[in-house]
Amino acid sequence: MQRRTIHANGVRTSLIDVGAGRTAILVHGTSSSADTGWATILPQLAERRRCLALDLAGSGETRDDGQDLTLDLLVDQVVAAAGLAEDHAVDVIGYSLGAIVAAAAAATMPDRIRRLVLLGGWANTDLRMRVQFDLWQALARSDRRQLANLILLNGISERFFDSAGIEMIGTILDRFTTGLAAGSDRQAALDGTIDIRALLPAIQADTLVIGLSQDRMVPPANVRALAQGIARSRYEEIDCGHLVMLEQPTRLLELIAEHLE
């Protein structure tokens, strides 16, 4: 496993490069990073392919100018990462905000994307989600511990809460608090403006869209709407909250492996 740096549109993008074979680009979600977002499943994914897990602007070791984020800027990061595969087609796996970036990238370079996995993504930010992301921004600037509480409260199922116990929940909250991306507020601000519905018809890749049946951050109806806009897509659902890596990593790996193989 190694860290590499690529440059795109003024962003110094850091990424993890691990494994060998066909290239899969991994795009994490809001307030996360390549390390924190994919740690649970990256070793298994990299057993059968080359994985490029990038830090989006505002996250991890990536450096940008600190200005407001745009979807185009994040898409440029994925396009630059695809360049590491030279002229070969790549697979792209995106989670939450990363699913939006992945979908937009697939629409931008349809000839370069072979398979697409969109996990817990959405096509258009509705009013309820906009209120959620307004709160996310405010807490990112004022109280990171309470932001971790918000993410956990809306991110896991009641079943997981019941089985975890107070010690485990406290450990998870500690890890979330310390791992929150420095640019969480900027990423959440972008989340509040998302509308990629016009881009979806341009996606040509075979696409797996995964919803999470107990998700309160991105309800399954929003994920299904994303799938319905993509011609060559199929929809699957996992019984858990938005933090699927925490609750159901094995089932997630099964679905991804089946689609990419």
Contacts in CASP RR format, 6 or more apart in sequence:
PFRMAT RR
TARGET T0000
AUTHOR 0000-0000-0000
METHOD contacts of the structure
MODEL  1
MQRRTIHANGVRTSLIDVGAGRTAILVHGTSSSADTGWATILPQLAERRR
CLALDLAGSGETRDDGQDLTLDLLVDQVVAAAGLAEDHAVDVIGYSLGAI
VAAAAAATMPDRIRRLVLLGGWANTDLRMRVQFDLWQALARSDRRQLANL
ILLNGISERFFDSAGIEMIGTILDRFTTGLAAGSDRQAALDGTIDIRALL
PAIQADTLVIGLSQDRMVPPANVRALAQGIARSRYEEIDCGHLVMLEQPT
RLLELIAEHLE
1 16 0 8 1.000
1 17 0 8 1.000
1 18 0 8 1.000
1 19 0 8 1.000
1 46 0 8 1.000
2 16 0 8 1.000
2 17 0 8 1.000
2 18 0 8 1.000
3 14 0 8 1.000
3 15 0 8 1.000
3 16 0 8 1.000
3 17 0 8 1.000
3 61 0 8 1.000
4 14 0 8 1.000
4 15 0 8 1.000
4 16 0 8 1.000
4 17 0 8 1.000
4 84 0 8 1.000
5 12 0 8 1.000
5 13 0 8 1.000
5 14 0 8 1.000
5 15 0 8 1.000
6 13 0 8 1.000
6 15 0 8 1.000
6 80 0 8 1.000
6 81 0 8 1.000
6 84 0 8 1.000
7 13 0 8 1.000
7 80 0 8 1.000
8 76 0 8 1.000
8 77 0 8 1.000
8 79 0 8 1.000
8 80 0 8 1.000
9 72 0 8 1.000
9 73 0 8 1.000
9 76 0 8 1.000
9 77 0 8 1.000
10 64 0 8 1.000
10 65 0 8 1.000
11 57 0 8 1.000
11 62 0 8 1.000
11 63 0 8 1.000
11 64 0 8 1.000
11 73 0 8 1.000
11 76 0 8 1.000
11 77 0 8 1.000
12 62 0 8 1.000
12 63 0 8 1.000
12 64 0 8 1.000
13 54 0 8 1.000
13 55 0 8 1.000
13 57 0 8 1.000
13 62 0 8 1.000
13 77 0 8 1.000
13 80 0 8 1.000
13 81 0 8 1.000
14 34 0 8 1.000
14 54 0 8 1.000
14 55 0 8 1.000
14 60 0 8 1.000
14 61 0 8 1.000
14 62 0 8 1.000
14 63 0 8 1.000
15 34 0 8 1.000
15 52 0 8 1.000
15 53 0 8 1.000
15 54 0 8 1.000
15 55 0 8 1.000
15 81 0 8 1.000
16 34 0 8 1.000
16 35 0 8 1.000
16 38 0 8 1.000
16 42 0 8 1.000
16 51 0 8 1.000
16 52 0 8 1.000
16 53 0 8 1.000
16 54 0 8 1.000
17 50 0 8 1.000
17 51 0 8 1.000
17 52 0 8 1.000
17 84 0 8 1.000
18 42 0 8 1.000
18 46 0 8 1.000
18 50 0 8 1.000
18 51 0 8 1.000
18 53 0 8 1.000
19 46 0 8 1.000
19 47 0 8 1.000
19 49 0 8 1.000
19 50 0 8 1.000
19 51 0 8 1.000
20 49 0 8 1.000
20 50 0 8 1.000
21 48 0 8 1.000
21 49 0 8 1.000
21 50 0 8 1.000
22 49 0 8 1.000
22 50 0 8 1.000
22 88 0 8 1.000
22 90 0 8 1.000
22 91 0 8 1.000
22 114 0 8 1.000
22 260 0 8 1.000
23 49 0 8 1.000
23 50 0 8 1.000
23 51 0 8 1.000
23 52 0 8 1.000
23 82 0 8 1.000
23 84 0 8 1.000
23 85 0 8 1.000
23 88 0 8 1.000
23 90 0 8 1.000
23 91 0 8 1.000
24 45 0 8 1.000
24 49 0 8 1.000
24 50 0 8 1.000
24 51 0 8 1.000
24 52 0 8 1.000
24 90 0 8 1.000
24 91 0 8 1.000
24 92 0 8 1.000
24 93 0 8 1.000
24 260 0 8 1.000
25 51 0 8 1.000
25 52 0 8 1.000
25 53 0 8 1.000
25 54 0 8 1.000
25 78 0 8 1.000
25 81 0 8 1.000
25 82 0 8 1.000
25 90 0 8 1.000
25 91 0 8 1.000
25 92 0 8 1.000
25 93 0 8 1.000
25 102 0 8 1.000
26 34 0 8 1.000
26 38 0 8 1.000
26 42 0 8 1.000
26 45 0 8 1.000
26 51 0 8 1.000
26 52 0 8 1.000
26 53 0 8 1.000
26 54 0 8 1.000
26 93 0 8 1.000
26 94 0 8 1.000
26 95 0 8 1.000
27 54 0 8 1.000
27 56 0 8 1.000
27 74 0 8 1.000
27 78 0 8 1.000
27 92 0 8 1.000
27 93 0 8 1.000
27 94 0 8 1.000
27 95 0 8 1.000
27 98 0 8 1.000
27 99 0 8 1.000
27 101 0 8 1.000
27 102 0 8 1.000
28 34 0 8 1.000
28 36 0 8 1.000
28 37 0 8 1.000
28 38 0 8 1.000
28 53 0 8 1.000
28 54 0 8 1.000
28 55 0 8 1.000
28 56 0 8 1.000
28 59 0 8 1.000
28 94 0 8 1.000
28 95 0 8 1.000
28 96 0 8 1.000
28 97 0 8 1.000
28 98 0 8 1.000
29 37 0 8 1.000
29 56 0 8 1.000
29 94 0 8 1.000
29 95 0 8 1.000
29 96 0 8 1.000
29 97 0 8 1.000
29 98 0 8 1.000
29 187 0 8 1.000
30 96 0 8 1.000
30 97 0 8 1.000
30 136 0 8 1.000
30 181 0 8 1.000
30 184 0 8 1.000
30 187 0 8 1.000
30 188 0 8 1.000
30 191 0 8 1.000
31 59 0 8 1.000
31 136 0 8 1.000
31 140 0 8 1.000
31 147 0 8 1.000
31 151 0 8 1.000
31 180 0 8 1.000
31 181 0 8 1.000
31 183 0 8 1.000
31 184 0 8 1.000
31 187 0 8 1.000
31 188 0 8 1.000
32 59 0 8 1.000
32 95 0 8 1.000
32 96 0 8 1.000
32 181 0 8 1.000
33 55 0 8 1.000
33 56 0 8 1.000
33 59 0 8 1.000
33 60 0 8 1.000
33 179 0 8 1.000
33 181 0 8 1.000
34 53 0 8 1.000
34 54 0 8 1.000
34 55 0 8 1.000
34 59 0 8 1.000
34 60 0 8 1.000
35 60 0 8 1.000
36 179 0 8 1.000
37 95 0 8 1.000
37 245 0 8 1.000
38 45 0 8 1.000
38 53 0 8 1.000
38 245 0 8 1.000
39 245 0 8 1.000
40 245 0 8 1.000
40 246 0 8 1.000
40 249 0 8 1.000
41 245 0 8 1.000
41 249 0 8 1.000
41 252 0 8 1.000
41 253 0 8 1.000
41 256 0 8 1.000
42 51 0 8 1.000
42 53 0 8 1.000
44 253 0 8 1.000
45 51 0 8 1.000
45 93 0 8 1.000
45 253 0 8 1.000
45 256 0 8 1.000
48 257 0 8 1.000
48 261 0 8 1.000
49 91 0 8 1.000
49 260 0 8 1.000
50 85 0 8 1.000
52 81 0 8 1.000
52 84 0 8 1.000
54 62 0 8 1.000
54 77 0 8 1.000
54 78 0 8 1.000
54 81 0 8 1.000
55 61 0 8 1.000
55 62 0 8 1.000
56 62 0 8 1.000
56 74 0 8 1.000
56 77 0 8 1.000
56 97 0 8 1.000
56 98 0 8 1.000
56 101 0 8 1.000
56 187 0 8 1.000
57 64 0 8 1.000
57 66 0 8 1.000
57 69 0 8 1.000
57 73 0 8 1.000
57 74 0 8 1.000
57 77 0 8 1.000
57 186 0 8 1.000
58 64 0 8 1.000
58 66 0 8 1.000
58 69 0 8 1.000
58 181 0 8 1.000
58 182 0 8 1.000
58 183 0 8 1.000
58 184 0 8 1.000
58 186 0 8 1.000
58 187 0 8 1.000
59 181 0 8 1.000
59 182 0 8 1.000
59 183 0 8 1.000
59 187 0 8 1.000
60 181 0 8 1.000
60 182 0 8 1.000
62 77 0 8 1.000
64 73 0 8 1.000
66 186 0 8 1.000
68 186 0 8 1.000
68 189 0 8 1.000
68 190 0 8 1.000
69 186 0 8 1.000
69 187 0 8 1.000
69 189 0 8 1.000
69 190 0 8 1.000
70 190 0 8 1.000
71 100 0 8 1.000
71 101 0 8 1.000
71 104 0 8 1.000
71 190 0 8 1.000
71 194 0 8 1.000
71 196 0 8 1.000
74 98 0 8 1.000
74 101 0 8 1.000
74 104 0 8 1.000
74 190 0 8 1.000
75 101 0 8 1.000
75 104 0 8 1.000
75 105 0 8 1.000
75 108 0 8 1.000
77 101 0 8 1.000
78 92 0 8 1.000
78 101 0 8 1.000
78 102 0 8 1.000
78 105 0 8 1.000
79 105 0 8 1.000
79 108 0 8 1.000
79 109 0 8 1.000
82 90 0 8 1.000
82 105 0 8 1.000
82 109 0 8 1.000
82 112 0 8 1.000
89 111 0 8 1.000
89 112 0 8 1.000
89 113 0 8 1.000
89 114 0 8 1.000
90 112 0 8 1.000
90 113 0 8 1.000
90 114 0 8 1.000
91 113 0 8 1.000
91 114 0 8 1.000
91 115 0 8 1.000
91 116 0 8 1.000
91 117 0 8 1.000
91 260 0 8 1.000
92 102 0 8 1.000
92 105 0 8 1.000
92 106 0 8 1.000
92 113 0 8 1.000
92 115 0 8 1.000
92 116 0 8 1.000
92 117 0 8 1.000
92 205 0 8 1.000
93 102 0 8 1.000
93 116 0 8 1.000
93 117 0 8 1.000
93 119 0 8 1.000
93 256 0 8 1.000
94 101 0 8 1.000
94 102 0 8 1.000
94 117 0 8 1.000
94 118 0 8 1.000
94 119 0 8 1.000
95 119 0 8 1.000
95 120 0 8 1.000
95 121 0 8 1.000
96 119 0 8 1.000
96 120 0 8 1.000
96 121 0 8 1.000
96 217 0 8 1.000
96 218 0 8 1.000
96 242 0 8 1.000
97 121 0 8 1.000
97 187 0 8 1.000
97 190 0 8 1.000
97 191 0 8 1.000
98 121 0 8 1.000
99 118 0 8 1.000
99 119 0 8 1.000
99 120 0 8 1.000
99 121 0 8 1.000
99 122 0 8 1.000
99 226 0 8 1.000
100 121 0 8 1.000
100 122 0 8 1.000
100 194 0 8 1.000
100 196 0 8 1.000
102 116 0 8 1.000
102 117 0 8 1.000
102 118 0 8 1.000
103 116 0 8 1.000
103 118 0 8 1.000
103 121 0 8 1.000
103 123 0 8 1.000
103 196 0 8 1.000
103 199 0 8 1.000
103 200 0 8 1.000
103 203 0 8 1.000
103 226 0 8 1.000
103 230 0 8 1.000
104 196 0 8 1.000
104 199 0 8 1.000
105 113 0 8 1.000
106 113 0 8 1.000
106 116 0 8 1.000
106 202 0 8 1.000
106 203 0 8 1.000
106 204 0 8 1.000
106 205 0 8 1.000
106 207 0 8 1.000
107 196 0 8 1.000
107 199 0 8 1.000
107 200 0 8 1.000
107 202 0 8 1.000
107 203 0 8 1.000
108 199 0 8 1.000
108 202 0 8 1.000
110 202 0 8 1.000
110 203 0 8 1.000
110 204 0 8 1.000
110 205 0 8 1.000
111 204 0 8 1.000
113 203 0 8 1.000
113 204 0 8 1.000
113 205 0 8 1.000
114 205 0 8 1.000
114 206 0 8 1.000
115 205 0 8 1.000
115 206 0 8 1.000
115 207 0 8 1.000
115 208 0 8 1.000
115 259 0 8 1.000
115 260 0 8 1.000
116 203 0 8 1.000
116 205 0 8 1.000
116 206 0 8 1.000
116 207 0 8 1.000
116 208 0 8 1.000
117 207 0 8 1.000
117 208 0 8 1.000
117 210 0 8 1.000
117 255 0 8 1.000
117 256 0 8 1.000
117 259 0 8 1.000
117 260 0 8 1.000
118 207 0 8 1.000
118 208 0 8 1.000
118 209 0 8 1.000
118 210 0 8 1.000
118 223 0 8 1.000
118 226 0 8 1.000
118 227 0 8 1.000
119 210 0 8 1.000
119 211 0 8 1.000
119 244 0 8 1.000
119 252 0 8 1.000
120 210 0 8 1.000
120 211 0 8 1.000
120 212 0 8 1.000
120 215 0 8 1.000
120 218 0 8 1.000
120 223 0 8 1.000
120 242 0 8 1.000
120 244 0 8 1.000
121 209 0 8 1.000
121 211 0 8 1.000
121 218 0 8 1.000
121 222 0 8 1.000
121 223 0 8 1.000
121 226 0 8 1.000
122 129 0 8 1.000
122 194 0 8 1.000
122 218 0 8 1.000
122 222 0 8 1.000
122 223 0 8 1.000
122 225 0 8 1.000
122 226 0 8 1.000
123 194 0 8 1.000
123 195 0 8 1.000
123 196 0 8 1.000
123 197 0 8 1.000
123 200 0 8 1.000
123 222 0 8 1.000
123 225 0 8 1.000
123 226 0 8 1.000
123 229 0 8 1.000
124 194 0 8 1.000
124 195 0 8 1.000
124 196 0 8 1.000
124 197 0 8 1.000
124 222 0 8 1.000
124 225 0 8 1.000
125 133 0 8 1.000
125 191 0 8 1.000
125 192 0 8 1.000
125 193 0 8 1.000
125 194 0 8 1.000
125 195 0 8 1.000
126 222 0 8 1.000
129 191 0 8 1.000
129 192 0 8 1.000
129 217 0 8 1.000
129 218 0 8 1.000
129 222 0 8 1.000
130 192 0 8 1.000
132 154 0 8 1.000
132 217 0 8 1.000
133 188 0 8 1.000
133 189 0 8 1.000
133 191 0 8 1.000
133 192 0 8 1.000
134 192 0 8 1.000
135 150 0 8 1.000
136 147 0 8 1.000
136 150 0 8 1.000
136 184 0 8 1.000
136 185 0 8 1.000
136 188 0 8 1.000
136 191 0 8 1.000
137 184 0 8 1.000
137 185 0 8 1.000
137 188 0 8 1.000
137 189 0 8 1.000
139 146 0 8 1.000
139 147 0 8 1.000
139 150 0 8 1.000
140 147 0 8 1.000
140 180 0 8 1.000
140 183 0 8 1.000
140 184 0 8 1.000
140 185 0 8 1.000
140 188 0 8 1.000
141 185 0 8 1.000
144 177 0 8 1.000
144 180 0 8 1.000
145 173 0 8 1.000
145 177 0 8 1.000
147 177 0 8 1.000
147 180 0 8 1.000
147 184 0 8 1.000
148 173 0 8 1.000
148 176 0 8 1.000
148 177 0 8 1.000
148 180 0 8 1.000
149 173 0 8 1.000
151 176 0 8 1.000
151 243 0 8 1.000
152 169 0 8 1.000
152 172 0 8 1.000
152 173 0 8 1.000
152 176 0 8 1.000
152 243 0 8 1.000
154 216 0 8 1.000
154 217 0 8 1.000
154 242 0 8 1.000
155 215 0 8 1.000
155 216 0 8 1.000
155 217 0 8 1.000
155 241 0 8 1.000
155 242 0 8 1.000
155 243 0 8 1.000
156 164 0 8 1.000
156 240 0 8 1.000
156 241 0 8 1.000
156 242 0 8 1.000
156 243 0 8 1.000
156 246 0 8 1.000
156 247 0 8 1.000
157 214 0 8 1.000
157 239 0 8 1.000
157 240 0 8 1.000
157 241 0 8 1.000
157 247 0 8 1.000
158 214 0 8 1.000
159 214 0 8 1.000
160 240 0 8 1.000
160 241 0 8 1.000
160 246 0 8 1.000
160 247 0 8 1.000
161 169 0 8 1.000
164 172 0 8 1.000
172 246 0 8 1.000
181 187 0 8 1.000
197 229 0 8 1.000
200 226 0 8 1.000
200 229 0 8 1.000
200 230 0 8 1.000
201 229 0 8 1.000
201 231 0 8 1.000
203 230 0 8 1.000
203 231 0 8 1.000
203 232 0 8 1.000
204 231 0 8 1.000
204 232 0 8 1.000
205 232 0 8 1.000
206 232 0 8 1.000
206 233 0 8 1.000
206 259 0 8 1.000
207 227 0 8 1.000
207 230 0 8 1.000
207 232 0 8 1.000
207 233 0 8 1.000
207 234 0 8 1.000
208 233 0 8 1.000
208 234 0 8 1.000
208 236 0 8 1.000
208 255 0 8 1.000
208 256 0 8 1.000
208 259 0 8 1.000
209 223 0 8 1.000
209 224 0 8 1.000
209 226 0 8 1.000
209 227 0 8 1.000
209 230 0 8 1.000
209 233 0 8 1.000
209 234 0 8 1.000
209 235 0 8 1.000
209 236 0 8 1.000
210 223 0 8 1.000
210 235 0 8 1.000
210 236 0 8 1.000
210 237 0 8 1.000
210 238 0 8 1.000
210 244 0 8 1.000
210 252 0 8 1.000
210 255 0 8 1.000
211 218 0 8 1.000
211 220 0 8 1.000
211 223 0 8 1.000
211 224 0 8 1.000
211 235 0 8 1.000
211 236 0 8 1.000
211 237 0 8 1.000
211 238 0 8 1.000
212 218 0 8 1.000
212 220 0 8 1.000
212 223 0 8 1.000
212 237 0 8 1.000
212 238 0 8 1.000
212 240 0 8 1.000
212 241 0 8 1.000
212 242 0 8 1.000
212 244 0 8 1.000
213 220 0 8 1.000
213 237 0 8 1.000
213 238 0 8 1.000
213 239 0 8 1.000
213 240 0 8 1.000
213 241 0 8 1.000
214 239 0 8 1.000
214 240 0 8 1.000
214 241 0 8 1.000
215 223 0 8 1.000
215 240 0 8 1.000
215 241 0 8 1.000
215 242 0 8 1.000
216 241 0 8 1.000
216 242 0 8 1.000
217 242 0 8 1.000
218 242 0 8 1.000
220 237 0 8 1.000
223 235 0 8 1.000
224 235 0 8 1.000
227 233 0 8 1.000
227 234 0 8 1.000
227 235 0 8 1.000
236 255 0 8 1.000
238 244 0 8 1.000
238 248 0 8 1.000
238 251 0 8 1.000
238 252 0 8 1.000
238 255 0 8 1.000
239 248 0 8 1.000
240 247 0 8 1.000
240 248 0 8 1.000
241 247 0 8 1.000
244 252 0 8 1.000
245 252 0 8 1.000
END
